[in-house]
Amino acid sequence: MTRTRSLPSKAFEGCEDKRSEQRLLHKWTRYSSAKLEEVEETLLSALRKPFESIFVEVGQCVGTNDKIRTVALNRESDNIPVLLLHGLGAGVGLWVLNLDAIAEHRPMYAIDILGFGRSSHPKYDEDPIAAERQFVASIEAWRVAMGLERMYILGHSMGGYLACSYAITHPQRVAGLILADPWGFMEPPQRIKRKYWIRILYRTARKMNFYPLTVVRMAGPTAAWILSRRRTDITSRFEGIVPDERIVADYLHLVNAQKPSGETGFCAIQKNFGWPINPMLKRIDQIDPTIPMTFIYGSESWIDFEAGEVTKEKRSGCFVQVKIIDNASHHLYADFPDIFNQHVNEACTTYDKRINAQNKVTELVAEE
């Protein structure tokens, strides 16, 4: 009896230790789920179209009872829906300048990728292949739960990488890809590979559990103030739709003030401070050739748009187009939302026409 009682006691103590650690972190970072909900609602209140705000249960994708935060518009449309996947350290709120326009002619879904924003924050595997599979499995579980047959996927930065990985694993569910300044395509340049000190510094940072957004959490109560002044490249883009310029800074702070989860998953699939372990260009031939691809880059972004041109060469005979928005940064969706939204909608319309043409050919063949 004594041994039987000691086991749950230890488990309870371990659970309490983790909760206590998380409470201390949240106390320092000033994280509040209620505050995050309030700030997100303020951002989404700028939308003109009605939207649904839901948490989709996806089961045991990574954790034990995972839920994915979802914002949905125009679900009544019969057209092929589009799914939006954000980049590292972001969330559904940063798409607010794009949601209305993209949902004009089709169902539109924006999610907080599992481990980010208001979605569940489970512990990702440290193995790069396993972690990538977990990301993909969570997207597929979400699709099944939503009852979607096929979809277009718009992915920004890390979201573009995951969109491609999902297309490799579930090609029958992807009607087209739109990749906005996608991360993770290129291998590290030789100048990075030759610098041994970078690898040493990176390994040291990993051993110390220093993640890309650790600095935001370390800044604690001053994080939002710092972000409002250091990340004006993002915050200033929303000045026309939010009542207070601090709203976006607060949002960026709160989505990253929690214990890292998706951030650790990202760290598992990258090395040497942001270079992919399994570059997507090496696997681009694994994406079904019938899946059309559109790359949209910002001319002033730190992402090299060479990946889009190389993809066109590697997928000769397939539909691949590359668009560049002049003077746009990595956050091109917020820099020039009208131009960005136009490129996205034109890509979707082009994909619609291709699919309709293919369906007509199939029908004619069946009649013969």
Salt bridges, closest charged atoms under 4 A:
GLU16 OE2 - ARG19 NH1 3.21
GLU37 OE1 - ARG118 NH2 3.90
GLU38 OE2 - LYS35 NZ 3.91
GLU40 OE1 - ARG69 NH2 2.31
GLU40 OE1 - ARG118 NH1 2.87
GLU52 OE1 - ARG75 NH1 3.13
ASP100 OD2 - ARG48 NH1 3.79
GLU104 OE1 - LYS49 NZ 3.18
GLU132 OE2 - ARG283 NH1 2.81
GLU140 OE2 - ARG143 NH2 2.80
GLU149 OE2 - ARG173 NH1 2.94
ASP181 OD2 - HIS330 ND1 2.69
GLU187 OE1 - LYS193 NZ 3.65
GLU187 OE1 - LYS282 NZ 3.45
ASP233 OD2 - ARG231 NH2 2.80
ASP250 OD1 - ARG246 NH2 3.85
GLU263 OE1 - ARG217 NH1 3.00
ASP335 OD1 - ARG237 NE 2.73
ASP352 OD2 - ARG106 NH2 2.50
